[in-house]
Amino acid sequence: MEQSKIFRAMTRDGSARVIVINSRNMVNEAIKVHKTSPTASAALGRLLSAASMMGSLMGEKNNTITLGINSDGELGKLIAVSDYYGNVKGYVENPLANPPKKPNGKLDVGTAVGQGYLYVVREDGVGAPHTGTVEIQSGEIAEDITRYFAESEQIPTVCSLGVLVDVDYTCLAAGGVLIQLLPFADESVITLLERNASDLVNISRYFRDGLSCEEIAQIALRDIPYDPFDEIEVDYLCDCKRDRFLSSIHKLGEKEIRTMLDEQEAEGKVRELEVKCRFCNKNYVFDEKTLLSKFKK
C-alpha cells in the first residue's frame, strides 16, 4: 500500500499556505490497531489527518501537538498526537460505536462525536504546554478544526477532511486539506480561495479516484500562482517505550505498587504488573523485582 504523504505549498505572493494529506495508510494502521467500527474509523481517521497536517507545521523537531475531543457522544474520548514530522498515533475510547447512518447514507460522525469540546495542546519540550479549547460545533471535526484556528489562534483557515470506509471495514480512501491565510493576504487571493473551497467538500473521493496530493492542491489553488514546498512521507507511528511506562508506575510509590502486587497474588496470579499502550496496544510486563528495585535502600 502506498505510504501516506503530505504535500506543502505556498501561494507565490505569500498570501496563504496549503497542506494536503493522503492519509489512507495511517488510517488503515489505526483501524488494524484499534479494530474500529466504520464510524469510529471515520472519526479517528479525520482527527489523525488533521493532527498530522498541523504537526507538519511545527517549528522545532522536539515539538508535538495533541488534538483531543471530550464529548458526550458514543465514541467517548478521541486523541491524536503528531510529532514534528507529521507522524501520528491515536486513540478512541469506544472503537465499536457505530450509530445509524444519516438519511443520505453517509456515516454519522457528528452524532457519534456528540457535544463537548475540542482541545489542542502544543508542547515544545521546554516550557508549559500551550492549550486551546473550543466548543464542538458539528462533531464532523473539519468544521471544529476551522473554528479552533479562528477562535484560539486567530488564523483564517479552511479545513476539509474525509475518510471512505470500504465494505470490508478497511479504509478505501482518506485525506485532508488545510488552507491558512498568512498576514497581509491579498484580497483577490482570498476571493479565489473562498471560491475554490467549495470544490473540496468531498476530499476523500478525490483520493479514491486516484488524484495525488499536488493535484488536489491545484484544485484548492485554481487560478492562483503557487510554489511547491515539499512532499513528505508520514505514518501511524507509536513511540511508546518500556522505560517510560516503568517510570510512570514508580510515581505511584512503593506502598501502592506492593498493594497492587498483593492483589494480583490474592487473585492467584503472578506478582507482576502489566500495562498496555492505548495507542498501539502493545503490552509491557514488569516483574516484582523490576518494580521494587528503585525503592531498595
Salt bridges, closest charged atoms under 4 A:
GLU2 OE2 - LYS5 NZ 3.59
GLU140 OE1 - ARG46 NH1 2.79
GLU140 OE2 - LYS102 NZ 3.12
GLU151 OE2 - ARG147 NE 2.71
GLU153 OE2 - ARG122 NH2 2.74
ASP199 OD2 - ARG222 NH2 3.19
ASP209 OD1 - ARG208 NE 3.13
ASP223 OD2 - ARG195 NH2 2.85
ASP227 OD1 - ARG12 NH2 3.19
ASP230 OD2 - ARG8 NH2 2.68
ASP239 OD1 - LYS89 NZ 2.66
ASP239 OD1 - ARG244 NH1 3.91
GLU254 OE2 - ARG258 NE 2.99
ASP262 OD1 - ARG271 NH1 2.82
GLU265 OE1 - ARG271 NH1 2.92
GLU267 OE1 - LYS269 NZ 3.23
GLU288 OE1 - ARG271 NE 3.09
